């Protein structure tokens, strides 16, 4: 497996969602990020399997979506819903929600 796929992806955009086709949690996460007007890259697991495996191994997180904001691993959709209520999130992204 190639190392550094995550580093490459986060160098292109510090906000990243690795999703899976047909995953309702992935759709929920994308919707949440769009509501907050956060620009992010979405990469399907089938587009870059090495990236998905690297995140799974590094963070022990086998499920989808796999979310990074400001290069920080957030977790999945439920983790994102909790994170958007934190001071850290609001300080970084403001209250840009529609």
The first five atom37 places (N, CA, C, CB, O) and aatype in JSON, in Angstrom:
{
  "aatype": [20, 20, 20, 20, 20, 20, 20, 20, 20, 20, 20, 20, 20, 20, 20, 20, 20, 20, 20, 20, 20, 20, 20, 20, 20, 20, 20, 20, 20, 20, 20, 20, 20, 20, 20, 20, 20, 20, 20, 20, 20, 20, 20, 20, 20, 20, 20, 20, 20, 20, 20, 20, 20, 20, 20, 20, 20, 20, 20, 20, 20, 20, 20, 20, 20, 20, 20, 20, 20, 20, 20, 20, 20, 20, 20, 20, 20, 20, 20, 20, 20, 20, 20, 20, 20, 20, 20, 20, 20, 20, 20, 20, 20, 20, 20, 20, 20, 20],
  "atom_mask": [
    [1, 1, 1, 1, 1],
    [1, 1, 1, 1, 1],
    [1, 1, 1, 1, 1],
    [1, 1, 1, 1, 1],
    [1, 1, 1, 1, 1],
    [1, 1, 1, 1, 1],
    [1, 1, 1, 1, 1],
    [1, 1, 1, 1, 1],
    [1, 1, 1, 1, 1],
    [1, 1, 1, 1, 1],
    [1, 1, 1, 1, 1],
    [1, 1, 1, 1, 1],
    [1, 1, 1, 1, 1],
    [1, 1, 1, 1, 1],
    [1, 1, 1, 1, 1],
    [1, 1, 1, 1, 1],
    [1, 1, 1, 1, 1],
    [1, 1, 1, 1, 1],
    [1, 1, 1, 1, 1],
    [1, 1, 1, 1, 1],
    [1, 1, 1, 1, 1],
    [1, 1, 1, 1, 1],
    [1, 1, 1, 1, 1],
    [1, 1, 1, 1, 1],
    [1, 1, 1, 1, 1],
    [1, 1, 1, 1, 1],
    [1, 1, 1, 1, 1],
    [1, 1, 1, 1, 1],
    [1, 1, 1, 1, 1],
    [1, 1, 1, 1, 1],
    [1, 1, 1, 1, 1],
    [1, 1, 1, 1, 1],
    [1, 1, 1, 1, 1],
    [1, 1, 1, 1, 1],
    [1, 1, 1, 1, 1],
    [1, 1, 1, 1, 1],
    [1, 1, 1, 1, 1],
    [1, 1, 1, 1, 1],
    [1, 1, 1, 1, 1],
    [1, 1, 1, 1, 1],
    [1, 1, 1, 1, 1],
    [1, 1, 1, 1, 1],
    [1, 1, 1, 1, 1],
    [1, 1, 1, 1, 1],
    [1, 1, 1, 1, 1],
    [1, 1, 1, 1, 1],
    [1, 1, 1, 1, 1],
    [1, 1, 1, 1, 1],
    [1, 1, 1, 1, 1],
    [1, 1, 1, 1, 1],
    [1, 1, 1, 1, 1],
    [1, 1, 1, 1, 1],
    [1, 1, 1, 1, 1],
    [1, 1, 1, 1, 1],
    [1, 1, 1, 1, 1],
    [1, 1, 1, 1, 1],
    [1, 1, 1, 1, 1],
    [1, 1, 1, 1, 1],
    [1, 1, 1, 1, 1],
    [1, 1, 1, 1, 1],
    [1, 1, 1, 1, 1],
    [1, 1, 1, 1, 1],
    [1, 1, 1, 1, 1],
    [1, 1, 1, 1, 1],
    [1, 1, 1, 1, 1],
    [1, 1, 1, 1, 1],
    [1, 1, 1, 1, 1],
    [1, 1, 1, 1, 1],
    [1, 1, 1, 1, 1],
    [1, 1, 1, 1, 1],
    [1, 1, 1, 1, 1],
    [1, 1, 1, 1, 1],
    [1, 1, 1, 1, 1],
    [1, 1, 1, 1, 1],
    [1, 1, 1, 1, 1],
    [1, 1, 1, 1, 1],
    [1, 1, 1, 1, 1],
    [1, 1, 1, 1, 1],
    [1, 1, 1, 1, 1],
    [1, 1, 1, 1, 1],
    [1, 1, 1, 1, 1],
    [1, 1, 1, 1, 1],
    [1, 1, 1, 1, 1],
    [1, 1, 1, 1, 1],
    [1, 1, 1, 1, 1],
    [1, 1, 1, 1, 1],
    [1, 1, 1, 1, 1],
    [1, 1, 1, 1, 1],
    [1, 1, 1, 1, 1],
    [1, 1, 1, 1, 1],
    [1, 1, 1, 1, 1],
    [1, 1, 1, 1, 1],
    [1, 1, 1, 1, 1],
    [1, 1, 1, 1, 1],
    [1, 1, 1, 1, 1],
    [1, 1, 1, 1, 1],
    [1, 1, 1, 1, 1],
    [1, 1, 1, 1, 1]
  ],
  "atom_positions": [
    [[0.84, -1.18, 0.0], [0.0, 0.0, 0.0], [0.88, 1.24, 0.0], [-0.95, 0.0, 1.22], [1.88, 1.32, 0.73]],
    [[0.51, 2.21, -0.82], [1.23, 3.47, -0.86], [0.94, 4.26, 0.41], [0.86, 4.3, -2.11], [-0.21, 4.36, 0.84]],
    [[1.98, 4.8, 1.01], [1.8, 5.66, 2.18], [1.67, 7.09, 1.68], [2.99, 5.52, 3.19], [2.16, 7.43, 0.6]],
    [[1.03, 7.9, 2.45], [0.96, 9.31, 2.13], [-0.24, 9.73, 1.31], [2.16, 9.68, 1.41], [-0.32, 10.89, 0.91]],
    [[-1.19, 8.84, 1.06], [-2.38, 9.23, 0.31], [-3.18, 10.27, 1.09], [-3.26, 7.99, 0.02], [-3.72, 11.21, 0.5]],
    [[-3.26, 10.11, 2.4], [-4.0, 11.07, 3.22], [-3.31, 12.43, 3.19], [-4.12, 10.56, 4.67], [-3.97, 13.46, 3.04]],
    [[-2.01, 12.42, 3.33], [-1.26, 13.68, 3.29], [-1.48, 14.41, 1.97], [0.24, 13.42, 3.51], [-1.65, 15.62, 1.94]],
    [[-1.47, 13.65, 0.86], [-1.7, 14.25, -0.45], [-3.09, 14.85, -0.54], [-1.5, 13.21, -1.56], [-3.27, 15.98, -1.02]],
    [[-4.08, 14.1, -0.08], [-5.47, 14.57, -0.15], [-5.67, 15.82, 0.69], [-6.43, 13.47, 0.31], [-6.33, 16.76, 0.25]],
    [[-5.1, 15.84, 1.89], [-5.26, 16.99, 2.78], [-4.44, 18.19, 2.32], [-4.87, 16.62, 4.2], [-4.75, 19.32, 2.69]],
    [[-3.41, 17.96, 1.52], [-2.65, 19.09, 0.98], [-3.46, 19.8, -0.11], [-1.29, 18.62, 0.42], [-3.27, 20.99, -0.35]],
    [[-4.37, 19.07, -0.75], [-5.23, 19.68, -1.77], [-6.37, 20.46, -1.12], [-5.8, 18.6, -2.7], [-6.75, 21.53, -1.6]],
    [[-6.92, 19.93, -0.03], [-8.0, 20.6, 0.7], [-7.96, 20.07, 2.13], [-9.41, 20.36, 0.02], [-7.99, 18.86, 2.34]],
    [[-7.91, 20.97, 3.1], [-7.82, 20.57, 4.52], [-9.11, 19.96, 5.03], [-7.45, 21.77, 5.38], [-9.15, 19.39, 6.12]],
    [[-10.18, 20.1, 4.24], [-11.48, 19.53, 4.6], [-11.79, 18.4, 3.62], [-12.61, 20.61, 4.58], [-11.86, 18.61, 2.4]],
    [[-11.97, 17.21, 4.15], [-12.07, 16.02, 3.32], [-13.13, 15.07, 3.85], [-10.73, 15.3, 3.24], [-13.24, 14.85, 5.06]],
    [[-13.91, 14.52, 2.93], [-14.86, 13.46, 3.26], [-14.54, 12.28, 2.35], [-16.36, 13.93, 3.1], [-14.57, 12.4, 1.13]],
    [[-14.24, 11.14, 2.95], [-14.1, 9.9, 2.19], [-15.42, 9.17, 2.36], [-12.85, 9.03, 2.67], [-15.79, 8.79, 3.47]],
    [[-16.11, 8.97, 1.25], [-17.46, 8.42, 1.31], [-17.57, 7.12, 0.53], [-18.47, 9.44, 0.78], [-16.63, 6.67, -0.13]],
    [[-18.75, 6.54, 0.63], [-19.02, 5.26, -0.02], [-20.36, 5.4, -0.75], [-19.05, 4.07, 1.02], [-21.32, 5.94, -0.21]],
    [[-20.4, 4.9, -1.96], [-21.63, 4.98, -2.76], [-22.8, 4.34, -2.01], [-21.43, 4.3, -4.14], [-22.67, 3.23, -1.47]],
    [[-23.93, 5.03, -1.98], [-25.14, 4.51, -1.37], [-25.18, 4.6, 0.15], [-25.31, 3.11, -1.76], [-26.09, 4.05, 0.77]],
    [[-24.23, 5.28, 0.74], [-24.14, 5.38, 2.2], [-24.97, 6.56, 2.7], [-22.66, 5.52, 2.65], [-24.64, 7.71, 2.4]],
    [[-26.05, 6.3, 3.46], [-26.88, 7.41, 3.95], [-26.14, 8.32, 4.94], [-28.13, 6.87, 4.61], [-26.42, 9.51, 5.01]],
    [[-25.2, 7.77, 5.68], [-24.43, 8.58, 6.63], [-23.51, 9.54, 5.88], [-23.6, 7.67, 7.57], [-23.28, 10.67, 6.32]],
    [[-23.0, 9.09, 4.74], [-22.16, 9.95, 3.9], [-22.98, 11.11, 3.35], [-21.53, 9.14, 2.74], [-22.52, 12.25, 3.35]],
    [[-24.18, 10.81, 2.88], [-25.06, 11.87, 2.38], [-25.38, 12.87, 3.47], [-26.36, 11.27, 1.82], [-25.42, 14.08, 3.23]],
    [[-25.61, 12.38, 4.69], [-25.91, 13.25, 5.83], [-24.72, 14.16, 6.13], [-26.26, 12.4, 7.07], [-24.9, 15.36, 6.38]],
    [[-23.53, 13.61, 6.11], [-22.33, 14.41, 6.39], [-22.13, 15.49, 5.33], [-21.08, 13.5, 6.46], [-21.83, 16.64, 5.66]],
    [[-22.3, 15.13, 4.07], [-22.15, 16.09, 2.98], [-23.19, 17.21, 3.13], [-22.3, 15.39, 1.6], [-22.89, 18.38, 2.94]],
    [[-24.42, 16.82, 3.46], [-25.49, 17.81, 3.67], [-25.12, 18.77, 4.8], [-26.83, 17.1, 3.98], [-25.29, 19.98, 4.66]],
    [[-24.63, 18.23, 5.91], [-24.25, 19.07, 7.05], [-23.16, 20.05, 6.65], [-23.77, 18.2, 8.22], [-23.25, 21.24, 6.97]],
    [[-22.13, 19.58, 5.96], [-21.05, 20.47, 5.55], [-21.54, 21.54, 4.58], [-19.92, 19.66, 4.89], [-21.12, 22.7, 4.65]],
    [[-22.43, 21.16, 3.68], [-23.0, 22.14, 2.75], [-23.84, 23.18, 3.48], [-23.84, 21.44, 1.68], [-23.81, 24.36, 3.14]],
    [[-24.6, 22.75, 4.48], [-25.41, 23.68, 5.27], [-24.54, 24.72, 5.96], [-26.24, 22.92, 6.31], [-24.93, 25.88, 6.1]],
    [[-23.36, 24.3, 6.38], [-22.42, 25.21, 7.04], [-21.54, 25.96, 6.04], [-21.53, 24.44, 8.03], [-20.66, 26.72, 6.43]],
    [[-21.79, 25.74, 4.75], [-21.04, 26.4, 3.66], [-19.54, 26.14, 3.77], [-21.31, 27.91, 3.68], [-18.72, 27.04, 3.54]],
    [[-19.19, 24.92, 4.12], [-17.78, 24.54, 4.24], [-17.34, 23.89, 2.93], [-17.56, 23.56, 5.45], [-17.95, 22.93, 2.47]],
    [[-16.29, 24.42, 2.35], [-15.74, 23.83, 1.14], [-14.93, 22.59, 1.52], [-14.86, 24.85, 0.36], [-14.14, 22.63, 2.46]],
    [[-15.14, 21.52, 0.79], [-14.45, 20.27, 1.1], [-14.32, 19.45, -0.17], [-15.21, 19.46, 2.18], [-15.04, 19.65, -1.15]],
    [[-13.38, 18.52, -0.14], [-13.26, 17.53, -1.21], [-13.94, 16.26, -0.75], [-11.76, 17.27, -1.57], [-13.81, 15.85, 0.4]],
    [[-14.67, 15.65, -1.66], [-15.27, 14.34, -1.38], [-14.61, 13.33, -2.3], [-16.83, 14.35, -1.57], [-14.58, 13.5, -3.52]],
    [[-14.08, 12.28, -1.71], [-13.45, 11.21, -2.47], [-14.19, 9.91, -2.15], [-11.91, 11.09, -2.14], [-14.3, 9.52, -0.99]],
    [[-14.69, 9.26, -3.18], [-15.36, 7.97, -2.99], [-14.3, 6.9, -2.71], [-16.22, 7.58, -4.25], [-13.2, 6.94, -3.26]],
    [[-14.64, 5.96, -1.85], [-13.67, 4.92, -1.48], [-13.21, 4.13, -2.69], [-14.28, 3.98, -0.44], [-12.08, 3.63, -2.71]],
    [[-14.05, 4.0, -3.7], [-13.66, 3.24, -4.89], [-12.71, 4.03, -5.78], [-14.9, 2.86, -5.68], [-12.03, 3.45, -6.63]],
    [[-12.64, 5.36, -5.6], [-11.72, 6.19, -6.38], [-10.3, 6.1, -5.84], [-12.18, 7.65, -6.37], [-9.33, 6.25, -6.59]],
    [[-10.17, 5.84, -4.54], [-8.85, 5.78, -3.92], [-8.9, 4.82, -2.73], [-8.36, 7.2, -3.48], [-9.01, 5.25, -1.58]],
    [[-8.83, 3.54, -3.02], [-8.91, 2.53, -1.96], [-7.74, 2.63, -0.99], [-8.97, 1.13, -2.56], [-7.89, 2.32, 0.19]],
    [[-6.57, 3.05, -1.49], [-5.4, 3.19, -0.62], [-5.65, 4.24, 0.46], [-4.15, 3.56, -1.44], [-5.28, 4.05, 1.62]],
    [[-6.29, 5.33, 0.08], [-6.62, 6.39, 1.03], [-7.54, 5.87, 2.12], [-7.27, 7.59, 0.32], [-7.3, 6.1, 3.31]],
    [[-8.57, 5.17, 1.72], [-9.53, 4.63, 2.69], [-8.86, 3.66, 3.65], [-10.67, 3.94, 1.96], [-9.11, 3.69, 4.86]],
    [[-8.0, 2.79, 3.12], [-7.28, 1.82, 3.97], [-6.32, 2.52, 4.91], [-6.52, 0.82, 3.1], [-6.19, 2.13, 6.08]],
    [[-5.64, 3.55, 4.42], [-4.69, 4.29, 5.25], [-5.41, 4.94, 6.44], [-3.97, 5.38, 4.41], [-4.91, 4.88, 7.57]],
    [[-6.56, 5.55, 6.2], [-7.32, 6.17, 7.29], [-7.81, 5.11, 8.26], [-8.52, 6.97, 6.74], [-7.74, 5.29, 9.48]],
    [[-8.3, 3.99, 7.73], [-8.78, 2.9, 8.59], [-7.68, 2.4, 9.51], [-9.32, 1.74, 7.74], [-7.91, 2.19, 10.7]],
    [[-6.49, 2.22, 8.98], [-5.37, 1.72, 9.79], [-4.87, 2.77, 10.79], [-4.21, 1.3, 8.88], [-4.63, 2.45, 11.95]],
    [[-4.73, 4.0, 10.34], [-4.19, 5.07, 11.18], [-5.12, 5.45, 12.33], [-3.9, 6.31, 10.34], [-4.68, 5.68, 13.46]],
    [[-6.42, 5.5, 12.03], [-7.39, 5.99, 13.02], [-8.3, 4.9, 13.57], [-8.23, 7.08, 12.41], [-9.18, 5.17, 14.38]],
    [[-8.08, 3.65, 13.13], [-8.92, 2.53, 13.59], [-10.4, 2.84, 13.36], [-8.65, 2.22, 15.1], [-11.23, 2.66, 14.25]],
    [[-10.71, 3.32, 12.16], [-12.05, 3.77, 11.83], [-12.48, 3.11, 10.52], [-12.12, 5.33, 11.71], [-12.2, 3.63, 9.44]],
    [[-13.17, 1.95, 10.61], [-13.49, 1.19, 9.41], [-14.75, 1.64, 8.67], [-13.63, -0.23, 9.77], [-14.98, 1.21, 7.54]],
    [[-15.57, 2.51, 9.28], [-16.86, 2.86, 8.69], [-16.77, 4.14, 7.85], [-17.9, 3.03, 9.77], [-15.74, 4.82, 7.82]],
    [[-17.87, 4.44, 7.18], [-17.98, 5.63, 6.32], [-19.09, 6.52, 6.83], [-18.23, 5.24, 4.85], [-20.07, 6.05, 7.39]],
    [[-18.93, 7.82, 6.61], [-17.82, 8.54, 6.0], [-16.65, 8.68, 6.96], [-18.28, 9.9, 5.53], [-16.76, 8.42, 8.16]],
    [[-15.53, 9.1, 6.4], [-14.33, 9.42, 7.18], [-14.09, 10.91, 6.94], [-13.05, 8.51, 6.74], [-13.79, 11.33, 5.82]],
    [[-14.22, 11.72, 8.0], [-14.26, 13.18, 7.84], [-13.06, 13.85, 8.5], [-15.56, 13.74, 8.43], [-12.7, 13.54, 9.64]],
    [[-12.46, 14.77, 7.76], [-11.38, 15.62, 8.27], [-11.78, 17.07, 8.06], [-10.01, 15.3, 7.56], [-12.25, 17.44, 6.98]],
    [[-11.6, 17.89, 9.08], [-11.8, 19.34, 8.97], [-10.54, 20.03, 9.47], [-13.06, 19.81, 9.77], [-10.04, 19.72, 10.55]],
    [[-10.04, 20.96, 8.69], [-8.76, 21.61, 9.01], [-7.67, 20.58, 9.3], [-8.93, 22.56, 10.22], [-6.85, 20.75, 10.2]],
    [[-7.69, 19.5, 8.53], [-6.71, 18.4, 8.61], [-6.83, 17.58, 9.9], [-5.31, 18.95, 8.51], [-5.97, 16.75, 10.18]],
    [[-7.88, 17.82, 10.68], [-8.1, 17.07, 11.92], [-9.15, 16.0, 11.67], [-8.56, 18.03, 13.09], [-10.19, 16.26, 11.08]],
    [[-8.86, 14.77, 12.12], [-9.82, 13.68, 11.96], [-10.99, 13.91, 12.9], [-9.15, 12.31, 12.22], [-10.81, 14.01, 14.11]],
    [[-12.19, 13.97, 12.33], [-13.4, 14.2, 13.12], [-14.1, 12.88, 13.42], [-14.36, 15.14, 12.38], [-14.59, 12.67, 14.53]],
    [[-14.13, 11.98, 12.45], [-14.82, 10.7, 12.6], [-15.87, 10.56, 11.52], [-15.47, 10.58, 14.0], [-15.61, 10.85, 10.35]],
    [[-17.07, 10.12, 11.92], [-18.16, 9.91, 10.98], [-19.22, 10.99, 11.07], [-18.78, 8.57, 11.21], [-19.0, 12.06, 11.63]],
    [[-20.4, 10.68, 10.5], [-21.48, 11.66, 10.44], [-21.99, 12.07, 11.82], [-22.64, 11.11, 9.62], [-22.22, 13.25, 12.06]],
    [[-22.15, 11.11, 12.72], [-22.63, 11.46, 14.06], [-21.58, 12.27, 14.81], [-22.99, 10.19, 14.87], [-21.92, 13.17, 15.59]],
    [[-20.31, 11.97, 14.58], [-19.23, 12.75, 15.2], [-19.25, 14.19, 14.66], [-17.85, 12.1, 14.92], [-19.02, 15.14, 15.4]],
    [[-19.52, 14.33, 13.37], [-19.6, 15.65, 12.76], [-20.74, 16.46, 13.37], [-19.78, 15.54, 11.24], [-20.56, 17.64, 13.68]],
    [[-21.91, 15.84, 13.54], [-23.05, 16.55, 14.13], [-22.72, 17.07, 15.52], [-24.28, 15.63, 14.2], [-23.14, 18.17, 15.89]],
    [[-21.96, 16.29, 16.29], [-21.54, 16.76, 17.62], [-20.5, 17.87, 17.49], [-20.97, 15.58, 18.45], [-20.55, 18.86, 18.22]],
    [[-19.57, 17.7, 16.57], [-18.46, 18.64, 16.42], [-18.93, 20.04, 16.04], [-17.48, 18.12, 15.38], [-18.34, 21.03, 16.48]],
    [[-19.98, 20.14, 15.22], [-20.43, 21.47, 14.77], [-20.99, 22.31, 15.91], [-21.48, 21.32, 13.68], [-21.24, 23.5, 15.73]],
    [[-21.19, 21.72, 17.07], [-21.69, 22.47, 18.23], [-20.56, 22.92, 19.16], [-22.69, 21.62, 19.01], [-20.82, 23.58, 20.16]],
    [[-19.33, 22.58, 18.83], [-18.21, 22.88, 19.73], [-17.61, 24.26, 19.45], [-17.13, 21.81, 19.59], [-17.73, 24.8, 18.35]],
    [[-16.99, 24.8, 20.46], [-16.3, 26.09, 20.32], [-15.19, 25.99, 19.27], [-15.71, 26.54, 21.69], [-15.0, 26.92, 18.48]],
    [[-14.48, 24.88, 19.26], [-13.4, 24.7, 18.29], [-13.92, 24.85, 16.86], [-12.74, 23.31, 18.46], [-13.31, 25.54, 16.04]],
    [[-15.05, 24.22, 16.57], [-15.64, 24.3, 15.24], [-16.08, 25.74, 14.94], [-16.84, 23.34, 15.11], [-15.75, 26.28, 13.89]],
    [[-16.82, 26.33, 15.86], [-17.34, 27.68, 15.63], [-16.22, 28.7, 15.48], [-18.26, 28.09, 16.77], [-16.34, 29.64, 14.7]],
    [[-15.13, 28.53, 16.24], [-13.98, 29.42, 16.1], [-13.35, 29.28, 14.71], [-12.94, 29.13, 17.19], [-12.9, 30.26, 14.13]],
    [[-13.31, 28.06, 14.2], [-12.67, 27.8, 12.91], [-13.56, 28.18, 11.72], [-12.29, 26.34, 12.8], [-13.08, 28.71, 10.72]],
    [[-14.86, 27.9, 11.85], [-15.75, 28.04, 10.69], [-16.84, 29.09, 10.85], [-16.39, 26.73, 10.4], [-17.58, 29.36, 9.91]],
    [[-16.93, 29.69, 12.04], [-17.95, 30.71, 12.26], [-19.34, 30.13, 12.27], [-17.85, 31.78, 11.21], [-19.53, 28.93, 12.42]],
    [[-20.3, 31.0, 12.1], [-21.7, 30.55, 12.12], [-22.29, 30.73, 10.73], [-22.53, 31.34, 13.19], [-23.33, 31.38, 10.56]],
    [[-21.64, 30.15, 9.76], [-22.04, 30.3, 8.37], [-23.22, 29.46, 7.94], [-20.91, 29.98, 7.5], [-23.54, 29.4, 6.76]],
    [[-23.86, 28.8, 8.89], [-24.96, 27.91, 8.53], [-26.09, 28.7, 7.88], [-25.48, 27.16, 9.76], [-26.42, 29.81, 8.3]],
    [[-26.67, 28.09, 6.85], [-27.8, 28.73, 6.15], [-29.01, 28.76, 7.04], [-28.13, 28.0, 4.84], [-30.07, 29.26, 6.64]]
  ]
}
